[in-house]
Amino acid sequence: MARYAQDLNETIDQFAIGPVILVDPSLSAMIGVLADRQVPSRVAAHIMVGPSPCYVDTDDYVGGFTLEDIQSLLDSLDDNYLSWFSNMAPVVMGAPGQPELGAELTKSFCRTDPVDAEDGVRSVGLGLFIVREVAKAQGDEYP
């Protein structure tokens, strides 16, 4: 995760003017914390949505996933990110009574250039990439 934090700091350097406020969901919240620890002057504040210091179950900690679960997720993302996003988009949208929202998010994911998708996933973490795509699907301006 240190490399993701470094990537985040490089992204902040390239696009931000002054310290930023990070809005980070899930694992990206921990990446934001690491980025802040690497270079404290870049981050003014954190808004963490569902952060967890560890997502892997151990004998005395429930993180929610086994190592095999996480590896399977990453393998499926690497194998066919379009299929993965198509399956995940309705879940991420969280509106089962409005399937058109999930369909619009799926279209947004599938319109993304594969090179941009790979860069997005690797540079700022999957959580931020999904948030960006949700915002786009809702018509919000988001770089």
TORNUVO-600191 format. One line per 4 residues: their letters; for each residue x, y, z of N, C-alpha, C. Coordinates in pm, 1 decimal. Example, Ala and Ser with C-alpha at 12.3 -4.5 7.8 and 13.67 -1.06 7.14 Angstrom:
BEGIN
as	1319.0:-569.0:780.0:1230.0:-450.0:780.0:1320.0:-330.0:780.0 | 1285.0:-225.0:708.0:1367.0:-106.0:714.0:1290.0:3.0:787.0 .
***
This chain:
BEGIN
mary	81.5:-118.9:0.0:0.0:0.0:0.0:86.4:126.0:0.0 | 211.2:111.7:36.9:299.1:228.6:36.8:312.5:286.1:-103.8 | 313.8:197.9:-203.9:324.5:246.8:-342.3:199.5:324.2:-382.4 | 81.6:278.0:-339.5:-41.7:351.9:-367.5:-37.3:489.1:-301.4 .
aqdl	14.5:495.0:-178.7:25.3:622.5:-108.1:120.9:715.7:-182.1 | 229.7:660.4:-230.4:323.7:741.0:-308.7:255.6:792.2:-435.5 | 181.1:706.0:-503.1:107.6:747.5:-622.9:8.6:859.0:-590.2 | -60.3:846.0:-476.8:-155.2:948.6:-436.1:-83.3:1080.7:-413.0 .
neti	30.6:1077.7:-344.6:107.5:1200.1:-323.3:153.2:1261.0:-455.6 | 193.3:1179.4:-550.1:232.9:1230.8:-681.1:114.2:1293.0:-753.0 | -3.8:1232.6:-739.0:-124.9:1287.1:-800.0:-160.2:1421.8:-736.9 | -150.1:1430.5:-605.9:-175.4:1557.7:-536.5:-77.0:1663.2:-584.8 .
dqfa	50.4:1627.6:-594.3:151.6:1721.6:-642.9:116.7:1773.8:-781.5 | 68.7:1685.9:-865.6:43.0:1722.5:-1004.6:-82.8:1806.8:-1021.6 | -187.6:1778.8:-943.0:-316.3:1840.8:-970.4:-368.0:1937.6:-864.5 | -312.4:1936.4:-745.4:-367.8:2018.8:-637.5:-287.6:2146.9:-619.4 .
igpv	-358.6:2248.6:-573.1:-294.3:2373.3:-533.1:-314.2:2381.7:-382.2 | -207.8:2361.3:-309.1:-216.8:2362.6:-163.4:-262.2:2229.4:-108.0 | -276.0:2222.2:24.7:-319.1:2098.4:88.6:-460.1:2059.5:44.3 | -486.5:1930.3:43.6:-615.5:1877.7:-2.2:-692.3:1816.7:114.0 .
ilvd	-821.9:1803.3:94.4:-906.8:1726.7:185.2:-938.9:1597.3:111.9 | -899.8:1485.4:169.9:-922.3:1355.8:107.5:-1056.2:1298.7:154.2 | -1136.9:1256.2:59.8:-1259.0:1181.9:89.0:-1233.6:1041.4:37.5 | -1207.9:951.0:131.3:-1160.6:818.1:94.9:-1252.9:710.1:148.5 .
psls	-1305.2:627.0:60.1:-1383.7:512.9:105.9:-1297.0:389.7:125.7 | -1333.7:308.9:221.9:-1280.3:174.6:235.9:-1128.4:172.9:245.8 | -1066.1:88.1:167.2:-920.6:72.7:170.0:-849.1:202.3:132.5 | -910.1:283.1:48.7:-847.6:409.6:9.1:-827.2:502.1:127.5 .
amig	-909.4:488.1:232.0:-889.8:568.5:352.5:-753.8:539.0:414.3 | -716.2:413.2:416.2:-586.3:376.5:472.5:-472.9:424.2:381.8 | -495.3:422.0:252.5:-395.3:474.3:159.3:-376.8:623.5:183.3 | -485.9:694.8:207.0:-478.3:837.7:237.0:-399.9:865.3:364.2 .
vlad	-421.3:783.3:466.2:-346.7:798.6:591.4:-197.3:777.4:566.3 | -164.4:675.0:490.8:-22.8:650.0:460.2:37.9:765.6:380.3 | -38.2:817.4:283.5:11.5:930.9:204.3:37.2:1050.9:294.3 | -54.0:1074.2:387.8:-38.6:1185.0:481.7:84.4:1165.1:569.3 .
rqvp	108.0:1044.1:612.4:225.6:1015.9:697.0:354.8:1031.8:616.6 | 349.2:999.4:486.6:468.9:1014.2:403.8:506.4:1161.6:388.3 | 406.0:1246.4:361.1:429.7:1389.3:340.2:314.0:1466.1:405.0 | 325.4:1497.9:534.1:213.7:1556.4:608.5:160.0:1688.5:554.8 .
srva	239.0:1766.4:486.4:193.5:1897.5:441.2:94.7:1892.7:324.6 | 76.6:1778.5:262.2:-11.4:1770.2:144.6:-158.6:1752.5:179.9 | -188.6:1699.0:297.9:-326.2:1666.2:334.4:-370.0:1754.1:451.0 | -477.4:1831.5:428.8:-530.4:1918.7:533.6:-625.8:1842.7:625.1 .
ahim	-701.4:1747.6:567.4:-799.5:1673.0:647.2:-838.0:1545.7:573.6 | -893.4:1451.8:650.2:-943.4:1325.1:595.0:-1091.5:1312.2:625.4 | -1167.6:1270.4:528.0:-1305.1:1226.9:549.0:-1305.1:1080.3:507.9 | -1309.9:993.0:607.2:-1298.5:849.7:582.5:-1436.6:784.9:584.8 .
vgps	-1465.2:709.0:480.9:-1593.2:640.1:468.8:-1566.6:489.9:478.4 | -1602.7:429.9:591.0:-1584.6:286.7:609.6:-1441.1:241.3:609.9 | -1351.5:313.4:679.0:-1211.9:269.8:678.7:-1191.3:145.7:765.2 | -1089.0:72.5:733.4:-1049.2:-40.8:814.4:-898.0:-53.0:803.5 .
pcyv	-830.8:-72.9:916.9:-685.7:-87.2:910.2:-642.2:-219.7:848.6 | -734.1:-315.4:842.4:-699.6:-446.0:786.6:-826.3:-514.2:735.9 | -819.8:-568.7:618.0:-936.3:-635.0:558.9:-924.2:-786.7:560.2 | -813.6:-836.3:614.3:-788.1:-979.9:614.9:-815.6:-1035.6:754.5 .
dtdd	-894.7:-1142.5:758.9:-922.7:-1209.1:885.8:-796.0:-1272.4:941.6 | -782.7:-1264.7:1075.0:-677.9:-1338.4:1145.2:-747.7:-1414.6:1258.1 | -669.9:-1480.9:1339.2:-729.1:-1557.9:1449.4:-808.5:-1470.5:1545.3 | -761.9:-1347.5:1568.9:-828.0:-1261.8:1667.2:-885.5:-1133.0:1608.2 .
yvgg	-898.7:-1125.0:1474.7:-949.3:-1003.6:1410.6:-1035.4:-1042.4:1291.7 | -1152.3:-980.5:1282.1:-1241.4:-1004.6:1167.6:-1232.0:-883.7:1075.3 | -1163.0:-902.7:964.7:-1150.1:-796.2:865.5:-1252.6:-809.7:754.7 | -1309.3:-928.9:741.3:-1412.9:-950.1:641.6:-1372.5:-1037.5:524.6 .
ftle	-1241.1:-1057.0:505.4:-1195.7:-1133.9:389.8:-1081.6:-1227.1:429.5 | -1072.2:-1338.6:358.3:-954.3:-1422.4:369.0:-853.9:-1374.3:264.9 | -730.7:-1415.8:278.8:-631.8:-1382.4:175.5:-675.5:-1435.5:39.3 | -737.7:-1552.6:39.5:-785.5:-1612.6:-86.0:-894.7:-1526.2:-148.6 .
diqs	-984.7:-1469.6:-66.1:-1089.8:-1380.5:-117.1:-1028.6:-1260.9:-189.3 | -931.5:-1200.2:-125.5:-869.3:-1081.2:-183.5:-794.0:-1115.4:-310.8 | -720.4:-1225.7:-310.2:-647.7:-1265.2:-430.3:-743.6:-1296.0:-544.2 | -854.2:-1361.1:-513.0:-955.0:-1391.5:-615.0:-1013.1:-1262.9:-674.3 .
llds	-1041.6:-1164.0:-589.0:-1092.8:-1035.7:-635.5:-993.6:-968.8:-729.9 | -866.6:-963.0:-688.8:-764.9:-900.1:-772.3:-744.3:-976.5:-902.6 | -746.3:-1109.4:-895.9:-731.5:-1189.7:-1018.0:-846.0:-1163.4:-1114.8 | -969.6:-1156.3:-1063.0:-1083.7:-1133.8:-1152.1:-1078.3:-993.6:-1210.9 .
lddn	-1030.7:-897.1:-1134.6:-1015.5:-761.4:-1186.4:-910.0:-758.3:-1296.3 | -797.8:-826.6:-1273.4:-691.8:-831.0:-1374.1:-734.8:-907.4:-1499.5 | -810.4:-1015.5:-1480.7:-850.4:-1099.6:-1593.7:-947.1:-1029.6:-1687.4 | -1045.5:-959.9:-1631.9:-1146.8:-897.7:-1716.6:-1217.1:-788.6:-1637.9 .
ylsw	-1155.9:-670.0:-1637.6:-1212.4:-563.6:-1555.1:-1350.9:-521.4:-1602.3 | -1380.9:-532.3:-1732.3:-1514.5:-494.0:-1780.6:-1622.2:-584.9:-1722.3 | -1596.0:-713.0:-1719.6:-1691.8:-805.9:-1660.5:-1705.0:-780.5:-1511.4 | -1592.2:-755.4:-1446.6:-1593.5:-729.7:-1302.9:-1676.4:-605.9:-1272.5 .
fsnm	-1652.6:-497.0:-1347.0:-1728.7:-374.0:-1324.0:-1876.1:-392.5:-1356.5 | -1905.4:-469.6:-1459.5:-2045.5:-494.2:-1495.2:-2119.6:-564.1:-1382.4 | -2052.8:-655.6:-1315.6:-2114.1:-725.4:-1203.1:-2119.0:-639.5:-1077.2 | -2018.1:-554.3:-1058.8:-2009.8:-474.3:-936.8:-2092.4:-346.9:-941.9 .
apvv	-2112.3:-290.4:-1058.6:-2178.1:-159.7:-1069.3:-2314.1:-154.3:-999.9 | -2403.7:-250.9:-1022.4:-2532.6:-243.3:-952.4:-2517.7:-253.0:-800.8 | -2419.7:-329.0:-754.5:-2396.0:-342.5:-610.5:-2344.2:-211.0:-553.6 | -2247.5:-150.6:-623.8:-2188.7:-24.6:-580.2:-2294.1:85.2:-577.8 .
mgap	-2381.0:87.7:-676.9:-2483.3:191.8:-683.9:-2579.1:180.7:-565.9 | -2606.0:58.7:-520.3:-2687.5:40.3:-400.8:-2831.3:84.3:-414.8 | -2888.0:71.3:-532.0:-3026.7:111.9:-554.4:-3101.6:-0.1:-625.6 | -3129.0:-111.8:-554.8:-3192.8:-224.8:-622.3:-3330.0:-192.3:-681.8 .
gqpe	-3397.0:-92.1:-625.4:-3527.5:-52.2:-678.6:-3517.5:35.3:-801.7 | -3396.7:75.9:-837.0:-3374.4:159.7:-954.5:-3263.9:98.7:-1040.2 | -3293.5:-10.5:-1108.8:-3189.3:-79.7:-1185.9:-3127.4:6.9:-1295.1 | -3197.3:110.5:-1337.6:-3141.4:197.7:-1441.1:-3016.2:270.9:-1391.1 .
lgae	-3006.7:295.2:-1259.3:-2887.3:358.8:-1204.6:-2767.2:265.5:-1214.0 | -2787.5:138.9:-1180.3:-2680.5:40.6:-1194.6:-2639.6:23.5:-1339.5 | -2738.5:27.6:-1429.7:-2708.9:14.4:-1572.8:-2627.2:133.1:-1622.7 | -2659.7:253.5:-1575.7:-2584.4:372.0:-1617.2:-2441.1:367.0:-1564.7 .
ltks	-2423.9:321.7:-1441.4:-2288.7:308.8:-1387.2:-2210.4:202.7:-1464.0 | -2275.8:92.3:-1499.6:-2210.6:-11.3:-1580.2:-2162.8:47.7:-1711.8 | -2248.5:127.0:-1778.3:-2208.7:189.9:-1904.9:-2089.3:282.0:-1884.6 | -2090.1:356.2:-1774.4:-1979.3:446.7:-1746.1:-1849.6:368.5:-1727.8 .
fcrt	-1855.1:260.3:-1650.3:-1736.7:176.8:-1631.9:-1688.1:122.7:-1766.0 | -1780.1:75.6:-1847.2:-1742.6:9.6:-1972.7:-1695.1:108.0:-2079.0 | -1729.9:237.0:-2064.7:-1680.4:338.7:-2158.0:-1537.1:379.4:-2125.9 | -1491.5:346.6:-2006.8:-1358.2:386.5:-1962.6:-1252.3:312.8:-2044.2 .
dpvd	-1157.6:388.1:-2094.5:-1046.6:329.6:-2168.1:-971.1:234.0:-2074.8 | -939.8:112.6:-2121.9:-870.2:15.9:-2035.9:-739.9:69.1:-1976.3 | -667.2:149.3:-2051.0:-541.5:204.6:-1998.5:-572.8:301.8:-1885.4 | -675.8:387.7:-1904.3:-715.0:479.7:-1798.3:-765.1:403.9:-1676.9 .
aedg	-840.8:297.7:-1699.5:-892.7:218.6:-1587.8:-778.8:158.6:-1507.9 | -680.4:103.5:-1577.0:-566.9:44.1:-1507.0:-492.0:149.3:-1427.7 | -469.3:266.0:-1490.0:-400.9:373.4:-1419.0:-481.6:418.8:-1298.9 | -612.7:431.1:-1316.0:-698.2:475.3:-1206.0:-695.6:378.6:-1089.8 .
vrsv	-707.6:252.1:-1120.1:-707.9:150.4:-1015.4:-574.3:147.3:-944.5 | -469.4:156.2:-1019.0:-336.7:143.0:-957.6:-289.0:270.1:-890.5 | -329.3:386.0:-939.2:-271.1:508.0:-883.3:-342.2:557.2:-758.2 | -471.4:542.3:-748.7:-541.1:595.7:-631.5:-625.3:492.5:-560.3 .
glgl	-617.9:369.8:-601.8:-691.3:264.0:-534.1:-829.2:244.1:-593.4 | -874.6:123.5:-586.5:-1003.3:87.7:-644.9:-1117.8:167.2:-583.9 | -1111.7:192.7:-455.7:-1220.4:266.9:-391.7:-1241.1:404.0:-452.0 | -1133.8:479.4:-471.2:-1146.4:612.3:-529.9:-1192.1:604.3:-674.5 .
fivr	-1145.7:503.9:-746.7:-1186.7:486.7:-885.0:-1337.7:465.2:-892.7 | -1391.6:384.4:-805.0:-1535.3:358.0:-804.2:-1612.0:483.6:-767.6 | -1565.2:557.4:-668.2:-1633.4:681.6:-630.8:-1636.8:777.8:-749.0 | -1524.9:788.0:-820.7:-1520.7:876.7:-936.6:-1624.0:834.7:-1039.9 .
evak	-1634.0:706.6:-1067.1:-1726.9:658.7:-1167.3:-1872.3:674.9:-1121.9 | -1898.7:658.7:-992.2:-2033.9:681.8:-940.3:-2071.2:828.5:-961.3 | -1977.9:919.1:-930.6:-2005.1:1061.8:-949.1:-2032.3:1093.2:-1095.8 | -1953.5:1035.8:-1186.4:-1975.6:1057.4:-1329.5:-2113.2:1007.4:-1371.5 .
aqgd	-2152.0:889.0:-1323.3:-2280.6:831.6:-1360.9:-2396.3:917.2:-1311.3 | -2375.1:988.2:-1201.5:-2479.2:1074.7:-1147.2:-2475.7:1212.4:-1210.7 | -2385.4:1232.7:-1305.8:-2379.8:1359.2:-1378.4:-2293.7:1464.2:-1312.0 | -2223.8:1428.7:-1205.9:-2135.9:1525.5:-1139.2:-2008.3:1540.9:-1218.0 .
eyp	-1952.9:1660.8:-1214.4:-1823.2:1684.0:-1275.9:-1718.1:1628.4:-1181.6 | -1634.3:1542.1:-1231.3:-1529.8:1482.1:-1149.4:-1413.8:1448.3:-1238.9 | -1294.5:1500.2:-1207.2:-1181.0:1476.6:-1298.1:-1142.0:1331.4:-1308.2 .
***
